[in-house]
Amino acid sequence: MYAVIMAGGKGTRFWPKSREKMPKHLLDIVSPMTIIQETVERIAPLIPEENILIVTGQSHAEELMRQVPRIPQENIIIEPLGRNTAPCIGLAALHIKRKSPHDVMVVLPADHLITDAPRFRQLLSIAADMASRGDYLVTIGIRPTSPETGYGYIEKGDLKAGINGENIYAVKSIREKPALKQAKAFLKKGGFYWNSGMFVWNVDTILGAIEKWLPQIHDGLLHIEDATGTDGEKEALRRAYNMIPSISIDYGVMEKADNILLIEGDFGWSDMGSWDALWEVSDKDENGNAANCRDLFVGVDAKNSLIHSPRKLVALLGVEDLIVVDTEDSLLICKRGSSQDVKKVVEILEDKKKKEYL
């Protein structure tokens, strides 16, 4: 079994802590370890480090290698451009194909929080067992707790199999991120799960799906494969990435395929997609305040707020539902529930060419 960790993206919703050169997965936001280090440690008991591949961008590769030195350097795959998850997964599948073309491949985002690692590994093993039995695209769904509009949704179908007491279902449909009204309808109807973005499949199965549903990306992968191991490999990769479209695996393959299976992931999951998500999973005081350094926070009649300030004392008086994030050069203050829109601040800074704050 192999694991592919997708470590691209800018983490703009975690600005001002997350920056272009140090995105979210390279930061120690949740614990003393960085998020990418936690991701590797979580799967290492199940998958040997020589079988763990990480796909990243050129600007982050050096720091990533420094943070996870036990991962072989040849297993750090560097994309010349960000092209979303479908090309990323296809490129990683090519690398695994050279070593073990019919093996199982686990695909994981680099920046998720999982609190029950043993249960997570148990379900990955079951998903891998199922994937090895046929031409299946296995996805892990999270039972929704609210009508979240920031996630895609997976609609559960009929029971397909049972392995070690765990049910595996066919998938009726995969839906894009819905409007609030639609998300509420999903929860009312039942049988819908959040799309975690975690997948398990055989290498040849996903490459076959890309060939069928994303022929332009498949053609680019063939050019890369032909040049692999030659002096022209880097140039072939650059040319291919300049030509292939930017598209997610969800939209490009999963919403179209009819061989998708679902297993429920009940292992304490958060996508850590925003400062709000961090507040949700953080330890809080008796007033609902979560501070990354309690010695540097004073609250007087202050409630249900997130305070992330590793160096400066923050005092809140008579306020509630705030997010306060302080860094050396920037300060973010927003209402809790609005942190998904932090990326709009980043867009404005980009428009104003304030590169020093990005």
C-alpha positions as CSV (number, residue, x, y, z in Angstrom):
1,M,0.0,0.0,0.0
2,Y,1.1,3.5,-0.8
3,A,0.0,6.9,0.5
4,V,-0.1,10.2,-1.4
5,I,-0.2,13.4,0.7
6,M,-1.4,16.4,-1.3
7,A,0.6,19.4,0.1
8,G,-0.2,22.2,-2.3
9,G,-2.3,25.3,-1.8
10,K,-1.8,28.6,0.0
11,G,-4.0,28.2,3.0
12,T,-5.4,31.7,2.4
13,R,-8.2,31.3,4.9
14,F,-5.5,31.0,7.6
15,W,-4.0,34.4,6.8
16,P,-2.2,36.2,8.4
17,K,-0.5,33.1,10.0
18,S,-0.4,31.2,6.7
19,R,1.6,32.9,3.9
20,E,2.7,32.0,0.4
21,K,6.1,30.7,1.5
22,M,4.7,29.1,4.7
23,P,1.2,27.8,4.0
24,K,-1.0,26.2,6.7
25,H,0.3,22.6,6.4
26,L,3.8,23.8,7.3
27,L,2.7,25.6,10.5
28,D,2.3,24.4,14.1
29,I,-1.2,25.8,14.5
30,V,-2.8,22.9,16.4
31,S,0.1,21.3,18.3
32,P,3.9,21.5,18.7
33,M,4.2,19.5,15.5
34,T,3.4,21.1,12.1
35,I,0.2,19.8,10.4
36,I,2.2,18.0,7.7
37,Q,4.3,16.3,10.4
38,E,1.1,15.2,12.1
39,T,-0.2,13.8,8.9
40,V,2.9,11.7,8.2
41,E,3.1,10.5,11.8
42,R,-0.6,9.5,11.7
43,I,-0.2,7.1,8.8
44,A,3.4,5.9,9.4
45,P,2.3,2.9,11.6
46,L,0.2,1.7,8.6
47,I,2.3,2.6,5.6
48,P,6.1,2.5,5.6
49,E,7.8,5.9,5.0
50,E,9.4,4.6,1.8
51,N,5.9,4.2,0.5
52,I,4.7,7.7,1.4
53,L,4.8,10.3,-1.4
54,I,4.1,14.0,-0.9
55,V,3.2,16.3,-3.8
56,T,4.0,19.9,-3.3
57,G,5.1,23.1,-5.1
58,Q,8.6,24.4,-5.8
59,S,8.4,27.2,-3.2
60,H,7.5,24.8,-0.4
61,A,9.6,21.8,-1.2
62,E,12.8,22.7,0.7
63,E,10.9,23.5,3.9
64,L,8.8,20.4,3.6
65,M,11.9,18.2,3.2
66,R,13.3,19.8,6.3
67,Q,10.2,19.1,8.3
68,V,9.8,15.4,7.2
69,P,13.4,14.2,6.8
70,R,12.5,10.5,7.1
71,I,10.5,10.7,3.8
72,P,12.9,9.8,1.0
73,Q,13.8,12.8,-1.1
74,E,12.7,11.1,-4.3
75,N,9.3,10.7,-2.8
76,I,8.8,14.5,-2.7
77,I,7.1,15.2,-6.0
78,I,7.4,18.8,-7.1
79,E,4.7,20.3,-9.3
80,P,5.8,23.2,-11.5
81,L,2.4,24.8,-11.2
82,G,-0.7,24.3,-9.1
83,R,-3.3,22.5,-11.2
84,N,-5.8,21.3,-8.5
85,T,-6.2,17.8,-7.3
86,A,-6.8,15.7,-10.5
87,P,-3.3,16.4,-12.1
88,C,-1.7,16.1,-8.6
89,I,-3.2,12.6,-8.1
90,G,-2.5,11.5,-11.6
91,L,1.2,12.5,-11.3
92,A,1.6,10.7,-8.0
93,A,-0.1,7.6,-9.5
94,L,2.5,7.6,-12.3
95,H,5.3,7.5,-9.7
96,I,3.7,4.6,-7.9
97,K,3.0,2.8,-11.2
98,R,6.8,2.6,-11.9
99,K,7.2,0.6,-8.7
100,S,3.9,-1.3,-8.2
101,P,1.3,-0.7,-10.9
102,H,-1.5,-2.7,-9.3
103,D,-1.0,-1.6,-5.7
104,V,-3.5,0.3,-3.6
105,M,-3.0,4.1,-3.3
106,V,-4.4,6.1,-0.4
107,V,-4.9,9.8,-1.1
108,L,-4.9,12.3,1.8
109,P,-4.9,16.1,2.1
110,A,-1.9,17.4,4.1
111,D,-3.9,19.7,6.4
112,H,-6.7,17.8,8.1
113,L,-7.1,17.2,11.8
114,I,-7.9,13.7,13.0
115,T,-8.2,13.0,16.7
116,D,-8.5,9.2,16.7
117,A,-5.5,8.0,14.7
118,P,-5.9,4.3,15.5
119,R,-9.5,4.3,14.2
120,F,-8.4,6.3,11.2
121,R,-5.8,3.7,10.3
122,Q,-8.3,0.9,10.9
123,L,-10.8,2.4,8.4
124,L,-8.0,3.0,5.9
125,S,-7.1,-0.6,6.0
126,I,-10.7,-1.7,5.4
127,A,-11.0,0.8,2.5
128,A,-7.8,-0.6,1.1
129,D,-9.1,-4.1,1.4
130,M,-12.2,-3.2,-0.5
131,A,-10.3,-1.3,-3.2
132,S,-8.1,-4.3,-3.8
133,R,-11.1,-6.5,-4.6
134,G,-12.1,-4.7,-7.7
135,D,-12.3,-1.6,-9.9
136,Y,-13.6,0.7,-7.2
137,L,-13.0,4.3,-6.2
138,V,-13.5,4.3,-2.4
139,T,-14.1,7.6,-0.7
140,I,-14.4,8.4,3.0
141,G,-17.5,10.4,4.1
142,I,-18.0,12.3,7.3
143,R,-21.5,12.2,8.9
144,P,-22.6,15.9,8.9
145,T,-23.3,17.7,12.1
146,S,-24.6,20.9,10.5
147,P,-25.7,22.2,7.1
148,E,-22.1,23.1,6.1
149,T,-21.8,24.9,2.8
150,G,-18.1,24.7,2.6
151,Y,-18.0,21.0,1.8
152,G,-19.2,18.8,-1.0
153,Y,-21.7,16.1,-0.2
154,I,-21.8,12.3,-0.9
155,E,-25.2,10.6,-1.1
156,K,-25.2,7.1,0.2
157,G,-26.7,4.2,-1.8
158,D,-27.3,0.6,-1.2
159,L,-25.1,-1.6,1.0
160,K,-22.3,-3.0,-1.1
161,A,-20.2,-5.1,1.4
162,G,-19.2,-5.6,5.0
163,I,-15.6,-6.0,6.1
164,N,-14.6,-6.5,9.7
165,G,-18.0,-5.2,10.9
166,E,-17.8,-2.0,8.8
167,N,-20.4,-1.3,6.1
168,I,-19.4,-0.1,2.7
169,Y,-22.0,1.5,0.5
170,A,-22.5,2.3,-3.2
171,V,-22.7,6.0,-3.9
172,K,-25.8,7.5,-5.5
173,S,-24.3,10.9,-6.2
174,I,-21.6,13.4,-5.3
175,R,-22.7,17.0,-5.0
176,E,-20.8,20.2,-5.2
177,K,-20.7,22.6,-2.3
178,P,-24.4,23.5,-1.9
179,A,-26.2,26.7,-0.9
180,L,-27.5,26.8,2.6
181,K,-31.0,25.8,1.7
182,Q,-29.8,22.8,-0.2
183,A,-27.4,21.7,2.6
184,K,-30.4,21.9,5.1
185,A,-32.4,19.7,2.7
186,F,-29.5,17.1,2.6
187,L,-29.5,16.9,6.4
188,K,-33.3,16.6,6.6
189,K,-33.4,13.8,4.0
190,G,-30.5,11.9,5.5
191,G,-28.1,9.6,3.8
192,F,-25.7,12.4,2.9
193,Y,-22.1,12.7,4.1
194,W,-19.5,15.5,3.9
195,N,-16.9,14.8,1.3
196,S,-13.6,14.5,3.2
197,G,-11.4,14.6,0.1
198,M,-9.8,11.3,1.2
199,F,-9.7,8.4,-1.3
200,V,-8.5,4.8,-1.7
201,W,-8.1,3.0,-5.0
202,N,-5.8,0.9,-7.1
203,V,-3.3,2.8,-9.1
204,D,-4.5,1.4,-12.4
205,T,-8.1,2.1,-11.5
206,I,-7.5,5.8,-11.0
207,L,-5.4,6.1,-14.0
208,G,-8.1,4.4,-16.0
209,A,-10.7,6.8,-14.6
210,I,-8.5,9.8,-15.6
211,E,-8.1,8.4,-19.1
212,K,-11.9,8.0,-19.4
213,W,-13.1,11.2,-17.9
214,L,-10.1,13.6,-18.2
215,P,-8.4,12.7,-21.5
216,Q,-6.5,16.0,-21.7
217,I,-4.9,15.3,-18.4
218,H,-4.2,11.7,-19.3
219,D,-2.4,12.8,-22.5
220,G,-0.3,15.1,-20.4
221,L,0.5,12.3,-18.0
222,L,1.6,10.1,-21.0
223,H,4.1,12.8,-22.1
224,I,5.5,12.9,-18.5
225,E,5.7,9.1,-18.3
226,D,7.5,8.9,-21.6
227,A,10.2,11.3,-20.3
228,T,10.5,9.9,-16.8
229,G,14.1,8.9,-16.0
230,T,15.5,10.9,-18.9
231,D,17.3,14.3,-19.0
232,G,14.0,15.8,-20.4
233,E,11.8,14.8,-17.5
234,K,11.7,18.2,-15.8
235,E,11.0,20.0,-19.1
236,A,8.3,17.4,-20.1
237,L,6.6,18.0,-16.7
238,R,6.7,21.8,-17.2
239,R,5.2,21.5,-20.7
240,A,2.5,19.1,-19.6
241,Y,1.5,21.3,-16.7
242,N,1.3,24.4,-18.9
243,M,-1.2,22.5,-21.2
244,I,-3.4,20.5,-18.8
245,P,-6.5,22.1,-17.2
246,S,-6.8,22.9,-13.5
247,I,-9.6,20.7,-12.2
248,S,-10.4,18.8,-9.0
249,I,-10.7,15.0,-8.8
250,D,-14.2,15.5,-7.4
251,Y,-15.5,17.5,-10.4
252,G,-13.4,15.7,-13.0
253,V,-13.9,12.1,-12.0
254,M,-15.9,11.4,-8.9
255,E,-19.1,13.3,-10.0
256,K,-19.1,11.3,-13.2
257,A,-17.9,7.7,-12.3
258,D,-20.3,4.9,-11.4
259,N,-17.9,2.7,-9.5
260,I,-17.7,4.8,-6.3
261,L,-18.0,3.3,-2.8
262,L,-18.4,5.0,0.5
263,I,-17.2,4.2,4.0
264,E,-18.1,6.4,7.0
265,G,-15.1,8.0,8.7
266,D,-15.9,8.3,12.4
267,F,-12.4,9.3,13.7
268,G,-12.7,12.9,14.9
269,W,-12.2,14.8,11.6
270,S,-11.9,18.4,10.8
271,D,-10.7,19.8,7.5
272,M,-9.1,22.7,9.4
273,G,-10.3,25.0,6.6
274,S,-10.5,28.2,8.6
275,W,-10.0,29.9,11.9
276,D,-13.6,29.0,12.8
277,A,-12.7,25.4,12.4
278,L,-9.7,25.8,14.7
279,W,-12.0,27.3,17.4
280,E,-14.4,24.4,17.0
281,V,-11.7,21.8,17.9
282,S,-9.7,23.8,20.4
283,D,-9.8,23.5,24.2
284,K,-11.8,26.4,25.7
285,D,-12.0,28.1,29.0
286,E,-15.2,28.4,31.1
287,N,-16.3,31.3,28.9
288,G,-15.8,29.5,25.6
289,N,-12.6,31.3,24.7
290,A,-9.8,29.4,23.0
291,A,-6.3,30.9,23.3
292,N,-3.2,29.3,22.0
293,C,-1.3,30.8,24.9
294,R,-3.4,31.3,28.0
295,D,-0.7,33.2,29.8
296,L,-1.0,35.9,27.1
297,F,-4.8,36.3,27.2
298,V,-6.9,38.3,29.6
299,G,-10.7,38.2,29.1
300,V,-13.2,40.3,31.0
301,D,-16.8,39.6,30.1
302,A,-15.4,38.1,26.9
303,K,-17.0,35.0,25.4
304,N,-16.7,32.4,22.7
305,S,-13.6,33.9,20.9
306,L,-10.4,32.5,19.4
307,I,-7.2,34.2,20.3
308,H,-4.0,33.3,18.4
309,S,-1.1,35.5,19.6
310,P,2.1,33.7,20.5
311,R,4.1,36.8,21.4
312,K,1.8,39.6,22.6
313,L,-0.7,39.9,25.4
314,V,-4.3,40.2,24.1
315,A,-7.0,41.6,26.4
316,L,-10.7,41.3,25.4
317,L,-13.3,43.3,27.2
318,G,-17.0,43.1,26.8
319,V,-17.0,41.3,23.4
320,E,-17.9,37.9,22.1
321,D,-17.6,35.7,19.0
322,L,-14.4,37.2,17.8
323,I,-11.3,35.8,16.1
324,V,-8.1,37.6,16.9
325,V,-4.9,36.6,15.2
326,D,-1.7,38.5,15.7
327,T,1.6,38.1,13.8
328,E,4.8,40.2,13.6
329,D,3.4,42.3,10.8
330,S,-0.3,41.9,10.7
331,L,-3.4,41.7,12.9
332,L,-6.7,40.0,11.9
333,I,-9.9,40.7,13.8
334,C,-13.1,39.3,12.5
335,K,-16.5,38.0,13.7
336,R,-16.5,34.3,14.4
337,G,-18.5,32.7,11.6
338,S,-16.9,35.0,8.9
339,S,-13.4,33.5,8.7
340,Q,-14.2,31.7,5.4
341,D,-14.0,35.2,3.9
342,V,-10.4,35.9,5.1
343,K,-9.3,34.8,1.6
344,K,-11.1,38.0,0.4
345,V,-8.5,40.0,2.4
346,V,-5.8,38.1,0.7
347,E,-7.3,38.9,-2.7
348,I,-7.4,42.6,-1.9
349,L,-3.8,42.6,-0.8
350,E,-2.9,40.8,-4.1
351,D,-4.8,43.5,-6.0
352,K,-2.9,46.2,-4.1
353,K,0.4,44.4,-4.7
354,K,1.1,44.2,-1.0
355,K,3.4,41.3,-1.5
356,E,5.2,41.8,1.8
357,Y,1.9,40.7,3.6
358,L,1.3,37.7,1.5
